[in-house]
Amino acid sequence: MSPNRPGRPRDERVDAAILQATRVLLAEAGYAGLTVAAVAARAGIGKAAIYRRYATKQEMVFAATMHGAQVPQPPDTGSLRADLRWLAATITGMIGAPGVGGVLGGLLADMEDEAVATAMRGFAALERATIALILDRATARGELPAAPDPAFVHAVMMGAIFARLHVFGEGDREGFADDLASTVAGGLIHPAGGLPRQGDGTATPG
Amino acid sequence: MSPNRPGRPRDERVDAAILQATRVLLAEAGYAGLTVAAVAARAGIGKAAIYRRYATKQEMVFAATMHGAQVPQPPDTGSLRADLRWLAATITGMIGAPGVGGVLGGLLADMEDEAVATAMRGFAALERATIALILDRATARGELPAAPDPAFVHAVMMGAIFARLHVFGEGDREGFADDLASTVAGGLIHPAGGLPRQGDGTATPG
């Protein structure tokens, strides 16, 4: 209910009804069985009200299960490791619910559709802007010589947590998030091996 | 055609025919449209010959697109970074073909089926054994104070490469593999932040 959010209060109630109906039907019927028509019927609105907000079923599902146009903004914890630990916890909270693996699998299987892929890239850009903020702060603090590519850190953090939770079995979520934050922060600060780094064109010692 | 492989040569031709028919039909019809019956018909064999080898359609698809019971064994390159760079290239080769994202998405959407999840865990265990070898070598070399959990490194390497190639857009594969190997090796050698590490129970300085 942010005052900066576009749309009148009446529209916000429709927004919420669509997202809620989508979640209920995903739990009942799964991703493959979900249709825009069924969501509209369950929410008590017309399909056109959904298509004014989401170009595709997949975009609606992503917004209902992961996030919409607002993503959480990182607090400045004072260190890259603690900022990445916050990020790991936030991603785990976002994708960690039971059933989200199947939903993301369904979305992925539909990514060959260009409209779906474009929408997913839009959501990814929002996530990446959050990561860019974390990396820029670490550079300003002097922890990093230059900000690494946010797309690189995005793929590592999202991919690792997704694989752990939904592909290989979740195990100890807190311990995994701790290890991931320590390893990625440590590796960005002290990359092994003398390879050129993105962003500064120089080689870094291992 | 390893002499250690169980089965007579006649059986190996059937093995190969099943895998080839699966790949052809995946390219033609996609994962969702694939059936064991269609693969049997295309390979010119009975369905029973398939079910003697694979408990489910999903297991057959995984073997045809990713790997079967044999996975590539890592050469000892002399450093953790270079061993992980080999691993990144091997994973990229394994999952990087066009269409594999959709296949893996379909498999993931089917993971709520316990038989499918069990088979996927079996394939994951093979991959993890390869990673354990790399980590044990790095420990023997003195690069690491104790071998980290192979399951942790597995989720990070597989997840990051999968996310980059099939979710967020592939970009520069070689550069990504370089950065991933440097960051993960660097972070295992110099984890940030003084958290306890798995395997030795002590804290490491950042």
Boltz contact constraints between the chains, C-beta under 6 A:
constraints:
  - contact:
      token1: [A, 81]
      token2: [B, 192]
      max_distance: 6.0
  - contact:
      token1: [A, 81]
      token2: [B, 193]
      max_distance: 6.0
  - contact:
      token1: [A, 102]
      token2: [B, 109]
      max_distance: 6.0
  - contact:
      token1: [A, 102]
      token2: [B, 112]
      max_distance: 6.0
  - contact:
      token1: [A, 105]
      token2: [B, 105]
      max_distance: 6.0
  - contact:
      token1: [A, 105]
      token2: [B, 108]
      max_distance: 6.0
  - contact:
      token1: [A, 105]
      token2: [B, 109]
      max_distance: 6.0
  - contact:
      token1: [A, 106]
      token2: [B, 109]
      max_distance: 6.0
  - contact:
      token1: [A, 108]
      token2: [B, 105]
      max_distance: 6.0
  - contact:
      token1: [A, 109]
      token2: [B, 102]
      max_distance: 6.0
  - contact:
      token1: [A, 109]
      token2: [B, 105]
      max_distance: 6.0
  - contact:
      token1: [A, 109]
      token2: [B, 106]
      max_distance: 6.0
  - contact:
      token1: [A, 112]
      token2: [B, 102]
      max_distance: 6.0
  - contact:
      token1: [A, 124]
      token2: [B, 168]
      max_distance: 6.0
  - contact:
      token1: [A, 152]
      token2: [B, 179]
      max_distance: 6.0
  - contact:
      token1: [A, 155]
      token2: [B, 160]
      max_distance: 6.0
  - contact:
      token1: [A, 155]
      token2: [B, 163]
      max_distance: 6.0
  - contact:
      token1: [A, 155]
      token2: [B, 164]
      max_distance: 6.0
  - contact:
      token1: [A, 155]
      token2: [B, 168]
      max_distance: 6.0
  - contact:
      token1: [A, 156]
      token2: [B, 160]
      max_distance: 6.0
  - contact:
      token1: [A, 158]
      token2: [B, 163]
      max_distance: 6.0
  - contact:
      token1: [A, 159]
      token2: [B, 159]
      max_distance: 6.0
  - contact:
      token1: [A, 159]
      token2: [B, 160]
      max_distance: 6.0
  - contact:
      token1: [A, 159]
      token2: [B, 162]
      max_distance: 6.0
  - contact:
      token1: [A, 159]
      token2: [B, 163]
      max_distance: 6.0
  - contact:
      token1: [A, 160]
      token2: [B, 155]
      max_distance: 6.0
  - contact:
      token1: [A, 160]
      token2: [B, 156]
      max_distance: 6.0
  - contact:
      token1: [A, 160]
      token2: [B, 159]
      max_distance: 6.0
  - contact:
      token1: [A, 160]
      token2: [B, 160]
      max_distance: 6.0
  - contact:
      token1: [A, 162]
      token2: [B, 159]
      max_distance: 6.0
  - contact:
      token1: [A, 163]
      token2: [B, 155]
      max_distance: 6.0
  - contact:
      token1: [A, 163]
      token2: [B, 158]
      max_distance: 6.0
  - contact:
      token1: [A, 163]
      token2: [B, 159]
      max_distance: 6.0
  - contact:
      token1: [A, 164]
      token2: [B, 155]
      max_distance: 6.0
  - contact:
      token1: [A, 168]
      token2: [B, 124]
      max_distance: 6.0
  - contact:
      token1: [A, 168]
      token2: [B, 155]
      max_distance: 6.0
  - contact:
      token1: [A, 178]
      token2: [B, 195]
      max_distance: 6.0
  - contact:
      token1: [A, 179]
      token2: [B, 152]
      max_distance: 6.0
  - contact:
      token1: [A, 182]
      token2: [B, 191]
      max_distance: 6.0
  - contact:
      token1: [A, 182]
      token2: [B, 192]
      max_distance: 6.0
  - contact:
      token1: [A, 182]
      token2: [B, 193]
      max_distance: 6.0
  - contact:
      token1: [A, 182]
      token2: [B, 195]
      max_distance: 6.0
  - contact:
      token1: [A, 183]
      token2: [B, 187]
      max_distance: 6.0
  - contact:
      token1: [A, 183]
      token2: [B, 191]
      max_distance: 6.0
  - contact:
      token1: [A, 184]
      token2: [B, 187]
      max_distance: 6.0
  - contact:
      token1: [A, 185]
      token2: [B, 192]
      max_distance: 6.0
  - contact:
      token1: [A, 186]
      token2: [B, 187]
      max_distance: 6.0
  - contact:
      token1: [A, 186]
      token2: [B, 190]
      max_distance: 6.0
  - contact:
      token1: [A, 186]
      token2: [B, 191]
      max_distance: 6.0
  - contact:
      token1: [A, 186]
      token2: [B, 192]
      max_distance: 6.0
  - contact:
      token1: [A, 187]
      token2: [B, 183]
      max_distance: 6.0
  - contact:
      token1: [A, 187]
      token2: [B, 184]
      max_distance: 6.0
  - contact:
      token1: [A, 187]
      token2: [B, 186]
      max_distance: 6.0
  - contact:
      token1: [A, 187]
      token2: [B, 187]
      max_distance: 6.0
  - contact:
      token1: [A, 190]
      token2: [B, 186]
      max_distance: 6.0
  - contact:
      token1: [A, 190]
      token2: [B, 190]
      max_distance: 6.0
  - contact:
      token1: [A, 191]
      token2: [B, 182]
      max_distance: 6.0
  - contact:
      token1: [A, 191]
      token2: [B, 183]
      max_distance: 6.0
  - contact:
      token1: [A, 191]
      token2: [B, 186]
      max_distance: 6.0
  - contact:
      token1: [A, 192]
      token2: [B, 81]
      max_distance: 6.0
  - contact:
      token1: [A, 192]
      token2: [B, 182]
      max_distance: 6.0
  - contact:
      token1: [A, 192]
      token2: [B, 185]
      max_distance: 6.0
  - contact:
      token1: [A, 192]
      token2: [B, 186]
      max_distance: 6.0
  - contact:
      token1: [A, 193]
      token2: [B, 81]
      max_distance: 6.0
  - contact:
      token1: [A, 193]
      token2: [B, 182]
      max_distance: 6.0
  - contact:
      token1: [A, 195]
      token2: [B, 178]
      max_distance: 6.0
  - contact:
      token1: [A, 195]
      token2: [B, 182]
      max_distance: 6.0
